[in-house]
Amino acid sequence: MEESIMHSLLVLLFSLLFMGYADAHKAPHKRSSYAQLMRLVQVQKDIRVREFVTDCIMRRYVDGARAEIFTLFTEATTLHGSLEKLSHEICLAAYDDLPRFETQKDIARAVAEGTLHAVESLHIAWPEGLPVERRVLRVWAHAYLTNLARRAGAEGITLRVTSLTRPVELQKSLARRGATPAHCNEPLVCGTHATGAAFDISTRTLSVSERSWIANELMTDMKESRILFILEARGAHFHIFVPKPQP
């Protein structure tokens, strides 16, 4: 019943959103209504994410709870993301007790202390807009990415890694521009890039066969509970979260 009500509400919201968008291009005074609708849609998304994350965290010590998160991803009918996938990725970061890096200074301090390691590989291409100081990951995520890059290199594939560790302040900025739903205005709706254990691989420069090879490798690793990943259609990249290796 609750799911039906939520579905109906979202249908109504998106219908109003479409009408608001059209009106916003007709008269300036309509733009505030469109902005209000956008905020309302975001509020509904936040509610769903908060519910999913809370329910998931409450199951932390239940046998099989961790495995269920990986099953949710591997048995999904699509590689694309969803609020449920986002929520369970955030939940898994909570299971691993991964704190977020609030500022770039926190990231720099973590590098100095050895918590974050600089990623270097001949098989990775870096975009000019990605600062060197953000090309860092936690030890186990660093090991995973460098290994994946080495495997890709053996196939003649260069990985274009477009994002790794982001401070919370940057995540909030990206969310304000609509680039991510995980705005980090609260812990339960905060993306995993800020943990230092996530990175993105662009699909824009990949051939169909190269993209397929990467997707197959990622799926194999996800079935082995080594990573979670989704294909972000809007941003044209694979998003990969690397949880702590389990004994």
N, C-alpha and C positions, 0 to 999 in steps of 0.2 A: 504494500500500500504506500509506504513512504517513498519507494523508488518511483512509483507511478506519479505521485504528487510532484516529486522533484523533476521528473521528466517533463511533465506538463508545464511547470513553472519555467524551466529552461527554454521550452519551445516558445512560450509567451515572451520571455525576455529577448530571445533572439529575433522574434517577429518585431517587437518594439524597437530593438536595436537597429534593424534594417530600415524601419520607417524613420527613425531618428537620424540615421546616417543620410538618407535621402533628403530629409528636411534641412539638415545641416549645410547642405550645398545650395539651398534655395535662399535662406535668410540667415544673417549673422546671429539674430536673437535665438535661433533654434539650436545653435551649437552647444549652449549650456545644457540643454535637455539631452543632447547626444552624449555629452561628457558624463552626465548623471547616470544615464543608462549603462555606459561603459563601467562606471564605478560599481553599479548594482550587479552587473555580470561578474565582476571581479570578486565582489563580496560573496556571491553564491559559490564561486570556485573555491574561495578560501574556506568556506564552511565545509565543503565536501572534502577538501584536502585535510583539514583539521580533524574531521571525523575519522577518515581513513587512517591517518597517522596515529591518532589516539588509540583507536581499536587495536592497531598493529602493535604499538608499544606495550599495551596491556598484556599482550600474549608473549612477551619477550622470553619468559621462562617456561613456556609451554613446550613440551617435546615436539619437535618438528616444525616449530614456528619459523625458524630461519629458512628451512628447506621450502616451506610454502611460498616464501617470497620469490625464490628462484623459479618455482613452478608457475607462479602467476605470469612471469615474463616468458618462459619457454613455451607455455601452452597457449599464449595469446594468439589470436587469429591474424594479427598484424605486428610488424616491427615498430610501428609508430607509437608515440607516447600517448599517455592518457593521464587524467588526474589520479586514477588508482595506481598506475605505475609510478608516477612522481611521488605519491604519498608513501609507497612501500620502499622506494629508494631512500627517501628521507628517514624512514623507519629503520632501515638496515644500518644507516649511518649512526642512528641512535643506539642500536644494538652494539655497535662497535665503539661507542663512547667517543665519537670523533667531534672535537670542538671545531668551531668556525674561526677563521682568521678575520678579525674585524677590519684591520687596516693594512695598507702596504707595508707599514713599519713592522707589524706583527709578522708578516711573511718574511721580511728581511731578517728579523730576529730568529725565526725558525730555521732559516737557511744557515745562519751563523752557528746555531746550536746543533745543526745536523738533523733536525726534524724533517726538513724539506731538502730535496736534492735536485740540482740542476740536471735537466734532461739534455743529453747530447747524443746525436746519432747521425750517421751519414745517410740514413734512409728516411730522415724526417726533413720536410721543407717547412720553414717558418714564414708566416705572413709578416710583412714589414710593420704592420700595426701592432704586433704582439711584443711588448717589451721583454727584454732578456730577463729582467727580474721576476717576471711571472711565468717563465718557462721552467717551473719547478713542481715537484710532486712529492708526496710521502714515499718512504722507502719502498713499500710493497707495490704501490702504483707506478713508481719509477721503474721498478724491475719488470712489471708487466708490460708497460709501454715500450721499453727498449727491446724486450724480447719479441713483441709483436712487430716492431719496426724491422728487426733482424729477419723474421720470417717473411715479411712483406718484401724486403730487399732481395731475398733469395728468389722471389718470384718476379723480380724486376719492377716492383711497385714502390713508389715513394709516398709516404704518408704526409699529408699536409695537415699538421696539427694546429688548430686555430685558437684553442683556448685550453688552459690548464687550471692552475690555482687562481682564484679570484678572491679578493677581500670582500667582506659583506658590503662595504660602502660602494664598491663597483657593482655588485649584484643588484643593489637597490636602484642604482642609476640605470642599469639595463632594463629593469622591470618598469621603471617610469616611462621608458621609451617603447614598452611593449615587446621587448626582445625575449623575455622569460616570465612565466607565471610564478616562479619561485622567488618572490620579492625580498625575502629575509626581513620583513618588518616584524616578524615574530619567529621564534625558533621552530615552530611546527610547520611553517611554510617557508623554509629556507633551503635553497638548492645545495647540492653536494660539491659544487666547484669550490665553495668556501671552506671545505674540509681539507682540500689539498689531495683528494683521492679521486678526482674526476678529470676527464679531458675530452675534447671533441676532435674528430677527424673529418675534414671537409670531403664532400662527395663531388664537388663542382668540377674538379679536374680529372676525375676518375672515368675510365672507360666502363662500359657495362660489365665486362668480364672482371675488371679490377674491383669494382664495387661488389660484385657477387662473391669474389674470393674473400674479401674482408668480412662481409656479412656472414659467410659460412664459418670463418675462423672465430668470429665473435660468438656466434651461436654455439659452436662446439665448446668454447670456454665457458659460456654461460650455463650450459648443461652440466658442466663440471663444477658449478658453483664458484667460479673464479671471478666473474664479473656480472654486472647488470648492464644492458645496453638497449638503446632505442635508436630509431632512425628519425631524426627531426626533419620533416619535409620542408617546413618553413625556412629553417636555417641551412638546409642542405648539408647536414652533417650527421655522423654517428656520434651519439653521446655515450660515453662509457664511464661507469662508476666502478672502482675496484675496492671492494670491502677487504677488511683485514683477513689474511689467510687463517684458516681455522686448523687447529692441530688434528 
